[in-house]
Amino acid sequence: MKRILKLEGREARAMAAAAIRKAAELGVPETVCIADDGGVPLLLERMDGARITGPQIAWNKAFTAAGHRRSTHLFNRPPNGPALPGNEAYGIQLSFEGRFTAFVGGFPIVVDNEVVGGIGLSGGNGEQDTACGVAALAALRDLLAPDHLDVLVAADIKL
């Protein structure tokens, strides 16, 4: 039997708040989804003025990042991105009723080398979504530091 870490509301709220602060600083209305390790949303927040398509896109990104344990943009990064034409996972974005996402804005949440969830962002360009995602991961790191838990804070995550 294995003991596991579980992402909870307190952590999700801290991450979303940091992502939204960063989005406000950048002047971009984002939607943020924090999902558990099964890709199920714990928190979904759409900023005022954010696109109505944002919640579904952010959830899809969080789902993919959590379930496949990698940043979503890595699927399409040349030359070896597995979802690129001719590579082993070409067409993977059609799986899970189209929920699988192979573009920028989804990041696994990794604590002590375990994926405990995913964060998805929608509303900005790739650089803005990434900045908001990294801000959220940094907020989780800071929140968990007193408990001596290690949080991976990076844009390019692949376990």
C-alpha positions, 0 to 999 in steps of 0.5 A: 500500500502507498501513502499519497499526497492529495491536493486540497482546496486551500492549495487550489485557492492559493494557486488560483489567486497567484495565477489571477494576480499575475494575469491582472498584472499582465492585463489579460483576463484568464480562466484558471482551472486547478484539477486533482490527480484524476483531472477533476476540477477542484477550482475553476475561476473565470476573470471578468472579461475572460472568454466564455470558452475559457472554462472548458479549455482550462479544464481540458489543459488541467486534465491533460497535464495531470493525466499525462504528467507533462506540460501540454505544450511539450506534445507539439514541440519540434522535432520530437513532440509526440503529437506532431505529424509522423510521431507516435502520438499524432492525433492524441488530441482526439482522444477522451472525447476531444478533452486531451489538449496538445497546446500551451497552458497546462502544467502538472502539479508535482509535489515530492516527485508525485503528480498531485494535479494539474493547472490549466489556463486559458485567455492569454497567449502562450507566454501569458498562460505560461507566466500565470501557470508558473506563478501558481506553481511558485505560490504552491511551493511557498505555501508548502515550504514550511512542511518541507514539501518540494514543488516543481516550479517550471514551464517544461515539466515531463515525468 
